[in-house]
Amino acid sequence: MALLVTACAPLAAPLAAPLAAQTPPAAPDPASVERGHATFTSACGFCHGSNAKGGEKGPDLLRSVLVLHDEGGESIGPVILHGRPDKGMPAFPFSAQQIKDIANWLHSSIAATKDRDSYKILNIVTGDPKAGEAYFNGAGHCTSCHSVTGDLKGIAAKYDAVTLQGKMLRPDFSWKEGNPPHQVIALSFTVTLPSGQSFTGEPMNLDDFNVALRDANGAYHSFARTKDGPRVEVNNRLQAHLDLLTRLSDADIHNLTAYLVTLK
């Protein structure tokens, strides 16, 4: 019996070499960006807003597909030069450089919006520490809960200025101190039943139908809420911070921050 011989398929061509890493485009000239902003604001801001995010008539250009696909003014240039009469946009006789400046500013604004999380706080310690100390000991009533020789002793050595200010203005309601059964927590519920029996502990749930908490021993308690009870009290050890926010002026905030950073 004759053997059936088949031709072998040729070996596949070698894989193409990987693409070279693309170099990100260079940042636009800051002077061009500044000129573009000035030109845009004076000529286009009345429709598109001074920040190009939309105005009374013009759309948001930072989300515009035309702008996003633009390269150095090539896409937006014809629109600027000829306008869009059907949409109420007039033509603007800008030079090629002016169009490029506007494009650079728009793309710079888009990049800044995209990278907003990279914003760096430079310095918030701009207040008067003496005025902050006076407010701390006086009108702020801070000494009713805090002591610079007690809980706040050396606080500035533990936290930077940004963190200190944040703890003052945005207190952490998940804060806990100590260990059960003597642990102190920021928020707690006290639930009192119609019988007079009460339970206190860490909040687990509170809505129109149910209240639940975990007591200091770790036991979970849940109660249905009806027109007859139980009575629920919310104990907030940080309520003074919330009340303070209604009275603090901008100057008070900076003065208090400047004082707190001295507590090393």
C-alpha positions in Angstrom: 0.0 0.0 0.0 1.4 3.3 -1.0 2.0 5.7 1.7 0.1 9.0 1.5 2.6 11.8 1.7 1.3 15.3 2.5 3.3 18.5 2.3 3.9 20.1 5.6 2.5 23.5 6.0 5.3 26.2 6.0 6.3 27.5 9.3 4.4 30.6 10.4 6.2 33.8 9.8 8.0 35.2 12.8 5.9 37.5 15.0 6.3 41.1 14.2 8.6 43.0 16.6 6.8 44.7 19.4 5.9 48.3 18.8 8.3 50.8 20.2 7.1 52.6 23.3 5.2 55.7 22.3 6.7 58.9 23.7 4.0 61.0 25.3 3.5 64.4 23.6 5.5 67.2 25.0 3.6 69.6 27.3 2.5 72.8 25.5 4.5 76.0 26.0 3.1 77.7 29.1 3.3 81.1 27.4 1.1 79.7 24.5 -1.4 78.3 27.0 -1.6 81.6 28.8 -2.2 83.5 25.5 -4.7 80.9 24.4 -6.7 81.4 27.7 -6.7 85.1 27.3 -7.9 84.9 23.7 -10.5 82.3 24.4 -11.9 84.2 27.4 -12.3 87.5 25.5 -13.7 86.0 22.3 -15.4 82.7 23.2 -16.1 82.9 27.0 -19.4 84.6 26.6 -20.8 81.5 25.0 -18.6 78.6 26.2 -17.8 80.0 29.6 -14.4 81.3 30.7 -13.3 77.8 31.6 -14.7 76.2 28.4 -17.0 74.0 30.3 -20.1 75.5 28.7 -22.1 78.7 29.0 -25.6 80.0 28.2 -25.3 79.1 24.5 -22.1 77.2 23.8 -21.4 73.6 24.8 -18.7 72.2 27.0 -15.6 72.1 24.9 -13.5 70.0 27.3 -15.9 67.1 26.5 -16.1 67.9 22.8 -15.1 65.0 20.5 -13.8 67.6 18.0 -11.5 69.1 20.6 -10.4 65.7 22.0 -9.4 64.6 18.5 -7.7 67.9 17.7 -3.9 68.2 17.1 -2.5 71.6 17.4 -5.6 73.4 16.1 -6.0 71.3 12.9 -9.6 70.3 13.8 -10.8 73.3 15.6 -9.2 75.8 13.3 -11.7 75.5 10.5 -14.6 75.9 12.9 -13.0 79.0 14.4 -12.3 80.6 11.0 -15.6 79.8 9.4 -17.9 79.6 12.4 -21.2 77.7 12.6 -23.9 80.1 11.5 -26.6 77.5 11.8 -25.7 77.2 15.5 -25.2 80.9 16.1 -21.4 80.8 16.2 -19.7 83.6 14.3 -16.4 83.3 12.4 -13.3 84.7 14.1 -10.4 85.9 11.9 -7.7 84.5 14.2 -4.1 83.9 13.1 -2.6 80.4 12.9 -0.7 81.1 16.1 -3.8 82.3 17.9 -5.7 79.1 17.0 -2.7 77.0 18.1 -2.7 78.9 21.4 -6.4 78.3 22.0 -5.9 74.6 21.2 -3.0 74.4 23.6 -5.0 76.0 26.3 -8.0 73.6 25.7 -5.8 70.5 25.8 -4.0 71.8 28.9 -7.4 72.3 30.6 -8.5 68.8 29.6 -5.2 67.3 31.0 -5.7 69.3 34.2 -9.3 68.0 34.6 -8.1 64.4 33.9 -5.3 64.6 36.5 -7.2 66.5 39.1 -6.3 63.9 41.7 -2.6 64.8 41.4 -3.2 68.2 42.8 -0.7 68.9 45.6 -1.5 71.1 48.6 1.5 73.4 49.0 0.9 75.2 52.3 -2.2 75.7 54.5 -0.4 77.1 57.5 -1.2 80.8 56.7 -3.0 81.8 59.9 -2.0 83.5 63.1 -1.1 80.9 65.8 -1.7 83.4 68.6 -5.2 84.1 67.4 -5.8 80.4 67.0 -4.7 79.8 70.6 -7.1 82.5 71.8 -10.0 80.9 69.8 -9.1 77.5 71.1 -9.2 78.6 74.7 -12.1 81.0 74.3 -14.8 81.3 71.6 -14.2 77.8 70.2 -14.8 76.1 73.6 -12.2 73.5 72.5 -10.9 73.1 76.1 -14.3 71.6 77.1 -13.1 68.4 75.4 -9.4 68.8 74.7 -6.2 69.6 76.5 -2.9 70.6 75.1 -1.2 68.8 77.9 -3.5 65.8 77.6 -5.0 64.3 74.5 -3.5 66.9 72.2 0.0 66.8 73.7 2.5 66.3 70.8 -0.3 66.1 68.2 1.7 68.1 65.6 4.5 65.5 65.9 2.1 62.8 64.9 0.2 64.5 62.0 1.1 67.0 59.3 -0.8 70.3 58.9 -3.2 68.9 56.2 -4.2 65.9 58.4 -4.6 68.1 61.5 -7.0 70.4 59.7 -8.9 67.5 58.2 -9.4 65.9 61.7 -10.7 69.2 62.9 -13.1 69.8 60.0 -14.0 66.2 59.0 -13.9 64.1 62.2 -13.6 60.4 61.8 -16.9 58.9 63.1 -15.3 55.4 63.0 -12.9 56.5 65.7 -12.4 54.1 68.6 -10.2 54.2 71.7 -9.4 51.6 74.2 -10.5 47.9 74.4 -13.9 46.3 75.2 -15.7 46.4 77.5 -14.4 49.9 78.3 -13.8 51.0 74.7 -14.8 54.6 73.8 -16.3 55.0 70.4 -17.3 58.1 68.4 -20.9 57.1 67.8 -23.2 54.9 69.9 -26.9 54.1 70.3 -28.8 53.8 73.5 -32.0 51.8 72.9 -34.6 51.9 75.7 -37.4 49.4 75.6 -41.0 50.2 76.8 -40.1 48.0 79.9 -37.3 50.4 80.8 -34.5 48.0 79.9 -31.8 49.8 77.9 -28.9 48.7 75.7 -25.9 50.8 74.6 -23.4 50.0 71.9 -21.9 50.5 68.5 -24.5 51.4 65.8 -25.2 48.6 63.3 -28.4 49.8 61.7 -31.0 52.5 62.1 -34.0 53.0 59.8 -37.8 53.4 60.1 -38.3 49.7 60.9 -35.3 48.5 62.8 -32.5 49.5 65.1 -29.5 47.3 65.8 -26.3 47.7 67.9 -23.4 45.7 69.2 -22.7 46.1 72.9 -19.3 46.4 74.6 -19.2 42.6 75.1 -19.7 42.0 71.4 -23.3 40.8 71.7 -25.6 41.9 68.8 -29.0 43.3 69.6 -31.8 44.1 67.1 -35.1 45.7 67.8 -38.2 46.3 65.6 -39.4 49.9 65.7 -43.1 50.6 66.2 -45.2 53.4 67.4 -44.7 52.2 70.9 -40.9 52.2 70.8 -38.2 51.5 71.5 -36.7 55.0 72.2 -33.4 55.5 70.4 -30.8 58.0 71.5 -27.8 58.8 69.3 -24.7 59.6 71.3 -22.2 61.5 69.2 -18.9 62.4 71.0 -17.9 64.4 68.0 -21.0 66.6 67.9 -19.0 69.6 69.1 -17.0 69.4 65.9 -20.1 69.5 63.8 -21.5 72.4 65.8 -18.3 74.2 65.4 -18.5 74.1 61.6 -21.5 76.4 61.7 -19.5 79.1 63.6 -16.0 78.8 62.1 -14.9 81.5 59.8 -12.2 81.0 57.2 -9.8 83.0 59.3 -10.7 80.9 62.4 -9.9 77.7 60.5 -6.5 78.9 59.4 -5.7 80.4 62.8 -6.6 77.2 64.6 -4.5 75.1 62.1 -1.5 77.5 62.7 -1.9 77.0 66.4 -2.3 73.2 66.3 0.9 72.7 64.3 2.8 74.3 67.2 1.7 71.5 69.6 4.9 69.4 69.2 
